[in-house]
Amino acid sequence: MVHMQYTRTPDSCRCPVAPHVPCMALPASNPCEPDGMTTTNNEGQYTMELTKQDLSQMAEAYKKDAAQQIAEQAVKNNGIHASSEREHVVVTENNFVFSVDVDSEAVANQRQSGRCWMFSALNFLRFHMEKSLKLPKGSFQLSQNYNFFYDKLEKSNFFMENIIKYAGSDLNDRRVDFLLATPQQDGGDFDPICALIEKYGVVPLEAMPDTAVTKNTSEFNAVLNRVLREDAFKLRKLVREGKSEKEVDDARRAMLSEIYRILCVSFGEPPKTVDFEYRDTDKKYHADRGLTPLEFYKKYLGDVKLEDYVGVMNLPVEGMEYGKMYTIDMTGEVLGSKRKLHYVNVPIDVMKEATIKQLKAGEPVWFGCDVLQDSDFVKGILSLNLYDVQKMFGIKFDMDKGERFQYNQSLPTHAMTMAGVDLDADGKPIRWKVENSWGTTAHGKPVGHQGYFIMDDSWFDQYMYEVAVRKEYLPEEYQKALETEPEVLPYWNTFNPEP
């Protein structure tokens, strides 16, 4: 979620390989217009071309629309969002007070990378460490770079696994084309980061801080994807020439060693042991030395059982049932991990109820959403119909949440952390407190409320896709569903976080 994919900045969103949808041909009985607008192509299908008469009629209709003439001047001079933002929404939704306020830690900054899903999960763990160790707010972070290093290595290995598996397929096979289109990218989801943490542990930020490359990953991804495509060419050749499994595996290990070297040069070499020093809020000094990353994780976060948290999604799509488990084909980057990419589909009210229960229990919530819709990054507002583009352009949007998802209009583009909620007298949510990972300023402008955002409840309904909550906060019927075998969605499904 987080396609969660999830960044996300617009240039790092998950981009699925959408199936071709043929245009609907006009019925054969439909007569051609005298102006030649409707014609027959070489395949005998009807097509409709734009004619001079069409353009003339469109221009005449626009000239008669006085409201659009006024809108034209506003939009040309100020832009679409600045011209259509509803000021009363900005005022009413900007009350940064919450009846349930779990966390106000200093926000992290993923920079120009697609690591939101990882930042959100590590912020969730940081919250638990700050609480248990009485760490001063803003004094501590877990290294995102450390887990990102192994994320890239595991994704490379997973890519090679699939290239070898489907080496017998033609290059124009849809599955092979899907793999080669994007061998790897920055995005991910809650289950993948859990698998990485359980295998490699975590370390303090000081042990492996960000580099210029991890702060802006576009150059690195271009290099790594080129390397992986070269490797795919060689691996397919070995398999198709009938080389032994040992020869193929030896070549693959050599390739992975090369990628490890590229990662070390770009990200730095991961530490084998770490020292952890801190002073708590009582001014007491603590030092713990020589811990491996897994030892550090188990010692300081061992009480946070990641297996107790599950991915819960809301996809009101025809053919996808509530109370049913789903997974996605060709996912599971950490080969050998018991943690698989699984979701249980639930109604939005069940998702809200579970989220509120976890917040009331004093624990933040990882979530994936479509942050690109109805959002003002400077003001820190996520509000349904924040921009009244329908009225401004004289248009109407009719698709519901499920239809928008199916037509690729809306999908999980970013993961964040839910840090609070404001409830009315009946316990119903009014607005939600969101911890983002875009820092507190960008391009000389503030980002939200010191990096935090306000989400109104109607926005939650339409653009929230996934939360990771404790199993116990789900109704019994959905807890039982967690034990069932998931239905496998195709790898091109928009929910896939790994294309």
C-alpha positions as CSV (number, residue, x, y, z in Angstrom):
1,M,0.0,0.0,0.0
2,V,2.9,0.7,-0.3
3,H,2.5,0.6,-4.3
4,M,2.3,0.7,-0.7
5,Q,4.2,0.8,-3.6
6,Y,3.6,2.8,-1.5
7,T,5.8,6.6,-2.0
8,R,5.2,8.6,-2.4
9,T,6.1,11.3,-4.6
10,P,4.4,11.4,-8.0
11,D,7.5,10.2,-9.9
12,S,7.9,7.1,-7.7
13,C,4.3,5.8,-7.6
14,R,3.6,2.3,-8.5
15,C,2.8,2.0,-12.2
16,P,1.0,-1.2,-13.0
17,V,1.0,-2.9,-16.4
18,A,-2.7,-2.3,-17.3
19,P,-4.4,-4.7,-19.7
20,H,-5.5,-3.3,-23.1
21,V,-9.1,-2.5,-23.2
22,P,-10.4,-2.4,-26.8
23,C,-12.6,0.5,-27.9
24,M,-16.2,-0.3,-28.4
25,A,-17.1,-0.3,-32.0
26,L,-20.2,1.5,-33.2
27,P,-23.1,-0.8,-34.3
28,A,-23.2,-1.6,-37.9
29,S,-26.6,0.0,-38.3
30,N,-25.3,3.4,-37.2
31,P,-25.4,5.6,-40.4
32,C,-22.4,7.7,-41.3
33,E,-22.7,11.4,-40.9
34,P,-22.6,13.5,-44.1
35,D,-19.4,15.3,-42.9
36,G,-17.5,12.0,-42.9
37,M,-17.0,12.0,-39.1
38,T,-17.6,8.3,-38.9
39,T,-15.6,6.1,-41.3
40,T,-14.5,2.5,-41.7
41,N,-10.9,1.5,-41.2
42,N,-8.9,-1.3,-42.9
43,E,-10.1,-3.8,-40.4
44,G,-13.7,-3.0,-41.1
45,Q,-14.2,-1.3,-37.7
46,Y,-15.9,2.1,-37.3
47,T,-13.8,5.0,-36.1
48,M,-14.7,8.6,-35.3
49,E,-12.3,11.3,-36.4
50,L,-12.4,14.9,-35.3
51,T,-13.6,17.1,-38.2
52,K,-13.5,20.9,-38.8
53,Q,-17.2,21.0,-38.1
54,D,-16.6,19.3,-34.7
55,L,-13.9,21.8,-33.8
56,S,-16.1,24.7,-34.9
57,Q,-19.0,23.6,-32.7
58,M,-16.8,23.1,-29.7
59,A,-15.3,26.5,-30.0
60,E,-18.7,28.1,-30.4
61,A,-20.0,26.3,-27.3
62,Y,-17.0,27.5,-25.3
63,K,-17.5,31.2,-26.4
64,K,-21.1,31.1,-25.1
65,D,-20.0,29.8,-21.6
66,A,-19.3,33.0,-19.6
67,A,-18.4,31.1,-16.4
68,Q,-15.6,29.3,-18.3
69,Q,-14.3,32.5,-19.7
70,I,-13.8,33.8,-16.1
71,A,-12.3,30.4,-15.0
72,E,-9.9,30.6,-17.9
73,Q,-8.3,33.8,-16.6
74,A,-8.0,32.5,-13.1
75,V,-6.5,29.1,-14.1
76,K,-4.1,30.6,-16.7
77,N,-2.7,33.1,-14.1
78,N,-2.7,30.9,-11.0
79,G,-2.9,27.3,-11.9
80,I,-5.6,24.7,-11.4
81,H,-5.2,24.0,-7.7
82,A,-4.7,27.5,-6.6
83,S,-7.8,28.6,-8.5
84,S,-10.1,25.8,-7.3
85,E,-9.0,25.3,-3.6
86,R,-12.1,25.8,-1.4
87,E,-11.0,28.3,1.3
88,H,-13.7,27.3,3.8
89,V,-12.4,23.7,3.7
90,V,-8.9,24.9,4.5
91,V,-10.2,26.9,7.4
92,T,-12.5,24.3,8.9
93,E,-10.2,21.3,8.4
94,N,-7.1,23.1,9.8
95,N,-7.9,22.5,13.5
96,F,-4.9,20.5,14.7
97,V,-6.5,19.1,17.9
98,F,-7.3,15.5,18.4
99,S,-9.2,13.7,21.2
100,V,-7.0,10.7,20.9
101,D,-3.4,11.9,20.3
102,V,-0.8,9.1,20.4
103,D,2.3,10.5,19.0
104,S,4.0,13.9,18.2
105,E,7.6,12.7,17.5
106,A,9.7,14.7,15.1
107,V,9.0,13.6,11.5
108,A,11.6,11.9,9.4
109,N,12.4,12.8,5.7
110,Q,12.6,10.2,2.9
111,R,13.9,12.9,0.5
112,Q,13.6,12.1,-3.2
113,S,13.1,8.4,-2.7
114,G,10.2,5.9,-2.7
115,R,10.9,4.5,0.8
116,C,7.7,5.8,2.5
117,W,6.6,2.2,3.4
118,M,9.9,1.6,5.1
119,F,9.9,5.0,6.9
120,S,6.4,4.5,8.2
121,A,7.2,1.0,9.6
122,L,10.5,2.2,11.2
123,N,8.7,5.3,12.7
124,F,6.2,2.8,14.2
125,L,9.0,0.9,15.8
126,R,10.8,4.1,16.8
127,F,7.6,5.1,18.7
128,H,7.9,1.9,20.8
129,M,11.6,2.4,21.5
130,E,11.0,6.0,22.5
131,K,8.3,4.9,24.9
132,S,10.1,2.0,26.5
133,L,13.5,3.7,26.8
134,K,12.2,7.1,27.6
135,L,14.1,8.7,24.7
136,P,13.7,12.4,24.2
137,K,11.4,13.2,21.3
138,G,13.3,13.8,18.1
139,S,16.6,12.4,19.5
140,F,16.4,9.0,17.8
141,Q,15.7,7.3,14.5
142,L,16.3,3.8,13.2
143,S,18.4,3.7,10.0
144,Q,16.3,3.5,6.9
145,N,19.4,3.1,4.8
146,Y,20.3,-0.2,6.5
147,N,17.1,-1.9,5.7
148,F,17.0,-0.3,2.2
149,F,20.4,-1.9,1.4
150,Y,19.0,-5.3,2.0
151,D,15.7,-4.4,0.3
152,K,17.6,-3.7,-2.9
153,L,19.7,-6.9,-2.6
154,E,16.6,-9.1,-1.9
155,K,14.7,-7.5,-4.8
156,S,17.6,-8.2,-7.1
157,N,17.7,-11.9,-6.0
158,F,13.9,-12.1,-6.4
159,F,14.1,-10.7,-9.9
160,M,16.7,-13.3,-10.9
161,E,14.6,-16.0,-9.4
162,N,11.7,-15.1,-11.7
163,I,13.9,-14.6,-14.7
164,I,15.3,-18.1,-14.3
165,K,11.8,-19.5,-13.6
166,Y,10.3,-18.1,-16.8
167,A,13.5,-18.4,-18.9
168,G,11.6,-20.8,-21.2
169,S,9.0,-18.1,-22.1
170,D,9.4,-15.8,-25.0
171,L,10.5,-12.3,-24.5
172,N,7.1,-11.0,-25.6
173,D,5.4,-13.1,-22.9
174,R,3.5,-10.8,-20.7
175,R,5.1,-12.1,-17.5
176,V,8.7,-11.7,-18.9
177,D,7.8,-8.2,-20.2
178,F,6.5,-7.3,-16.8
179,L,9.7,-8.3,-15.1
180,L,12.0,-6.5,-17.6
181,A,9.9,-3.3,-17.6
182,T,10.9,-2.6,-14.0
183,P,13.3,-5.1,-12.6
184,Q,13.1,-3.4,-9.2
185,Q,12.1,0.0,-7.7
186,D,11.8,1.7,-4.3
187,G,8.2,0.8,-3.4
188,G,7.0,-1.8,-1.0
189,D,4.4,-2.7,1.7
190,F,4.0,-3.6,5.3
191,D,4.7,-7.4,4.9
192,P,8.0,-6.9,3.0
193,I,9.5,-4.5,5.5
194,C,8.5,-7.0,8.3
195,A,10.2,-9.8,6.4
196,L,13.4,-7.6,6.0
197,I,13.4,-6.6,9.7
198,E,12.9,-10.2,10.9
199,K,15.8,-11.4,8.7
200,Y,18.3,-8.6,9.1
201,G,17.3,-6.7,12.2
202,V,17.5,-2.9,12.6
203,V,20.2,-0.4,13.7
204,P,20.3,3.2,14.9
205,L,20.5,5.9,12.3
206,E,24.0,6.8,13.4
207,A,25.3,3.3,12.5
208,M,24.3,3.7,8.8
209,P,23.0,7.2,7.9
210,D,21.6,8.2,4.5
211,T,23.9,9.0,1.7
212,A,23.5,11.3,-1.3
213,V,22.3,8.2,-3.3
214,T,19.7,7.1,-0.8
215,K,18.3,10.6,-0.5
216,N,17.8,10.7,-4.3
217,T,17.5,7.2,-5.8
218,S,16.7,7.9,-9.4
219,E,20.3,7.6,-10.7
220,F,20.9,4.4,-8.6
221,N,17.7,2.8,-9.8
222,A,18.7,3.5,-13.4
223,V,22.1,1.8,-12.9
224,L,20.8,-1.2,-10.9
225,N,18.0,-1.9,-13.4
226,R,20.5,-1.8,-16.3
227,V,22.7,-4.3,-14.4
228,L,19.7,-6.5,-13.7
229,R,18.6,-6.5,-17.4
230,E,22.1,-7.5,-18.4
231,D,22.0,-10.2,-15.8
232,A,18.6,-11.4,-17.1
233,F,20.0,-11.6,-20.6
234,K,22.9,-13.8,-19.4
235,L,20.7,-16.0,-17.1
236,R,18.1,-16.6,-19.8
237,K,20.9,-17.6,-22.2
238,L,22.4,-20.1,-19.7
239,V,19.0,-21.7,-19.0
240,R,18.0,-21.9,-22.7
241,E,21.3,-23.4,-23.6
242,G,20.6,-26.2,-21.1
243,K,23.4,-25.4,-18.6
244,S,23.3,-27.2,-15.3
245,E,21.5,-25.8,-12.3
246,K,24.9,-25.4,-10.6
247,E,26.3,-23.4,-13.5
248,V,23.2,-21.1,-13.4
249,D,23.4,-20.8,-9.6
250,D,27.1,-20.0,-9.7
251,A,26.5,-17.3,-12.3
252,R,23.7,-15.9,-10.2
253,R,25.8,-15.7,-7.0
254,A,28.5,-13.9,-8.9
255,M,25.9,-11.4,-10.2
256,L,24.5,-10.8,-6.7
257,S,28.1,-10.3,-5.4
258,E,28.5,-7.6,-8.0
259,I,25.3,-6.0,-6.9
260,Y,26.4,-6.1,-3.3
261,R,29.5,-4.3,-4.3
262,I,27.5,-1.6,-6.1
263,L,25.3,-1.2,-3.0
264,C,28.3,-0.8,-0.7
265,V,29.7,1.9,-3.0
266,S,26.4,3.7,-3.1
267,F,24.8,3.1,0.3
268,G,27.9,2.2,2.5
269,E,28.7,-1.2,3.9
270,P,26.1,-2.4,6.5
271,P,27.5,-2.7,10.0
272,K,28.1,-6.1,11.5
273,T,27.8,-4.8,15.1
274,V,26.6,-1.5,16.5
275,D,27.1,0.5,19.7
276,F,24.0,2.2,21.2
277,E,24.4,5.2,23.5
278,Y,21.6,7.5,24.7
279,R,20.5,9.7,27.5
280,D,16.9,9.3,28.6
281,T,14.4,12.0,29.7
282,D,15.6,11.5,33.3
283,K,19.1,12.6,32.1
284,K,20.5,9.1,32.8
285,Y,23.2,7.9,30.4
286,H,23.0,4.4,28.8
287,A,25.5,2.5,26.6
288,D,25.2,-0.9,24.9
289,R,28.0,-2.1,22.7
290,G,28.8,-4.7,20.2
291,L,25.3,-5.8,19.3
292,T,24.5,-7.4,16.0
293,P,21.6,-5.8,14.1
294,L,19.4,-8.8,15.0
295,E,20.5,-8.7,18.6
296,F,19.7,-5.0,18.7
297,Y,16.2,-5.6,17.3
298,K,15.4,-8.5,19.6
299,K,16.7,-6.7,22.7
300,Y,15.0,-3.3,22.2
301,L,12.0,-4.3,20.1
302,G,11.4,-7.9,21.0
303,D,8.1,-7.1,22.7
304,V,6.7,-5.8,19.4
305,K,5.6,-9.0,17.8
306,L,5.4,-8.2,14.1
307,E,3.5,-11.4,13.5
308,D,0.6,-9.9,15.5
309,Y,0.0,-7.3,12.9
310,V,-1.8,-7.9,9.6
311,G,-2.5,-6.0,6.4
312,V,-6.1,-5.0,6.2
313,M,-7.4,-3.5,2.9
314,N,-10.5,-1.9,1.7
315,L,-11.2,-2.6,-1.9
316,P,-14.9,-2.3,-2.8
317,V,-14.4,-3.9,-6.2
318,E,-16.7,-6.2,-8.0
319,G,-15.4,-9.8,-7.6
320,M,-13.4,-9.1,-4.4
321,E,-15.3,-10.2,-1.3
322,Y,-15.1,-8.8,2.2
323,G,-13.9,-11.2,4.7
324,K,-11.6,-12.9,2.2
325,M,-7.8,-13.2,2.1
326,Y,-5.8,-12.0,-1.0
327,T,-2.2,-12.1,-2.1
328,I,-0.6,-11.1,-5.4
329,D,1.3,-13.3,-7.8
330,M,5.0,-12.8,-8.2
331,T,5.5,-11.0,-4.8
332,G,7.5,-12.0,-1.8
333,E,10.9,-10.4,-2.4
334,V,12.6,-12.0,0.7
335,L,12.9,-15.5,-0.5
336,G,12.7,-18.1,2.3
337,S,10.7,-15.7,4.6
338,K,7.6,-17.0,6.3
339,R,6.1,-13.5,6.0
340,K,4.1,-13.4,2.7
341,L,2.2,-10.5,1.2
342,H,-1.3,-11.1,2.5
343,Y,-4.4,-8.8,2.9
344,V,-7.8,-9.4,4.3
345,N,-10.5,-7.3,2.5
346,V,-12.9,-5.5,4.9
347,P,-15.6,-2.8,4.8
348,I,-14.3,0.7,5.5
349,D,-16.1,0.9,8.8
350,V,-14.3,-2.2,10.0
351,M,-11.0,-0.7,9.0
352,K,-11.8,2.5,10.9
353,E,-12.9,0.6,14.0
354,A,-9.7,-1.4,14.1
355,T,-7.6,1.7,13.6
356,I,-9.3,3.6,16.4
357,K,-8.9,0.6,18.7
358,Q,-5.2,0.6,18.2
359,L,-4.9,4.3,18.6
360,K,-7.0,4.2,21.8
361,A,-4.6,1.5,23.1
362,G,-1.8,4.1,22.7
363,E,-0.2,2.7,19.5
364,P,0.2,4.4,16.1
365,V,-0.9,2.7,12.9
366,W,0.9,2.1,9.6
367,F,-1.3,2.8,6.6
368,G,-1.3,3.1,2.8
369,C,-3.4,5.7,0.9
370,D,-3.6,7.7,-2.3
371,V,-1.9,10.9,-1.1
372,L,-2.0,12.5,-4.6
373,Q,-5.8,13.1,-4.3
374,D,-7.3,16.2,-2.8
375,S,-4.2,17.1,-0.8
376,D,-2.4,20.3,0.0
377,F,1.1,19.5,1.1
378,V,2.0,23.0,2.3
379,K,-1.1,23.3,4.5
380,G,-1.0,19.7,5.5
381,I,-4.6,18.9,4.5
382,L,-6.2,15.7,3.1
383,S,-9.8,16.7,2.5
384,L,-12.4,15.3,0.1
385,N,-13.1,17.7,-2.7
386,L,-10.5,20.1,-1.5
387,Y,-10.2,21.4,-5.0
388,D,-13.5,22.1,-6.8
389,V,-12.3,21.3,-10.2
390,Q,-15.7,19.9,-11.2
391,K,-17.4,23.3,-10.8
392,M,-14.4,25.1,-12.3
393,F,-14.4,23.1,-15.5
394,G,-18.1,22.3,-15.6
395,I,-17.6,18.6,-15.4
396,K,-18.7,15.7,-13.2
397,F,-16.8,12.8,-11.8
398,D,-19.1,9.7,-11.4
399,M,-16.8,6.8,-10.5
400,D,-16.9,5.4,-7.0
401,K,-13.8,4.2,-5.0
402,G,-13.8,0.7,-6.6
403,E,-14.2,2.0,-10.1
404,R,-11.5,4.6,-9.7
405,F,-9.2,1.8,-8.5
406,Q,-10.1,-0.5,-11.5
407,Y,-9.5,2.3,-14.0
408,N,-6.2,3.4,-12.4
409,Q,-7.5,6.8,-11.3
410,S,-6.7,6.1,-7.7
411,L,-4.3,3.6,-6.1
412,P,-2.1,3.3,-3.0
413,T,0.7,5.8,-3.7
414,H,2.1,6.6,-0.2
415,A,2.5,5.0,3.3
416,M,2.3,7.1,6.5
417,T,1.6,6.6,10.2
418,M,-1.7,7.4,11.9
419,A,-0.8,9.2,15.1
420,G,-4.2,10.2,16.4
421,V,-7.9,10.8,15.8
422,D,-10.6,13.3,16.8
423,L,-13.9,11.6,17.8
424,D,-17.3,13.2,18.2
425,A,-19.6,12.7,21.2
426,D,-20.8,9.4,19.7
427,G,-17.3,8.1,19.2
428,K,-17.3,8.7,15.4
429,P,-14.2,10.0,13.7
430,I,-14.1,13.6,12.5
431,R,-10.5,13.9,11.5
432,W,-7.3,12.0,11.7
433,K,-3.7,12.9,12.7
434,V,-1.1,11.8,10.2
435,E,2.7,11.6,10.6
436,N,4.3,12.0,7.2
437,S,7.9,11.4,6.1
438,W,8.5,14.4,4.0
439,G,10.3,16.5,6.6
440,T,9.1,19.9,7.9
441,T,10.1,22.0,4.9
442,A,10.4,21.5,1.1
443,H,11.6,24.0,-1.5
444,G,11.6,26.7,1.1
445,K,8.0,26.1,2.1
446,P,6.6,24.4,5.2
447,V,5.2,20.9,5.0
448,G,2.0,20.7,7.0
449,H,2.0,21.1,10.7
450,Q,5.7,20.5,11.4
451,G,5.4,17.6,9.0
452,Y,2.1,16.3,10.2
453,F,-1.1,16.3,8.2
454,I,-4.8,16.5,8.9
455,M,-7.0,13.9,7.2
456,D,-10.8,14.4,7.2
457,D,-12.9,11.4,7.7
458,S,-14.6,11.5,4.3
459,W,-11.1,11.5,2.7
460,F,-10.4,8.3,4.7
461,D,-13.5,6.7,3.2
462,Q,-12.4,7.4,-0.4
463,Y,-8.6,7.2,-0.5
464,M,-7.5,4.9,2.4
465,Y,-6.6,1.4,1.1
466,E,-4.6,-0.4,3.7
467,V,-3.8,-0.4,7.4
468,A,-1.6,-2.7,9.5
469,V,-3.3,-3.5,12.8
470,R,-3.2,-6.0,15.5
471,K,-5.3,-9.1,14.7
472,E,-7.2,-8.7,18.0
473,Y,-8.7,-5.5,16.9
474,L,-10.6,-7.1,14.0
475,P,-14.1,-8.7,14.5
476,E,-14.0,-12.4,15.0
477,E,-15.2,-13.3,11.4
478,Y,-12.2,-11.4,9.9
479,Q,-9.8,-13.0,12.4
480,K,-11.0,-16.4,11.2
481,A,-10.5,-15.3,7.6
482,L,-6.8,-14.7,8.4
483,E,-6.3,-18.5,8.7
484,T,-7.7,-19.2,5.2
485,E,-5.8,-19.7,2.0
486,P,-5.6,-16.4,0.1
487,E,-6.9,-15.9,-3.5
488,V,-4.0,-15.0,-5.8
489,L,-4.5,-11.8,-7.7
490,P,-2.6,-11.4,-11.0
491,Y,0.8,-9.7,-10.8
492,W,-0.5,-6.7,-12.9
493,N,-3.1,-5.9,-10.2
494,T,-2.8,-2.2,-9.2
495,F,-2.3,-3.2,-5.6
496,N,1.0,-4.9,-6.4
497,P,3.7,-2.9,-4.5
498,E,6.6,-4.5,-6.4
499,P,6.4,-3.6,-10.1
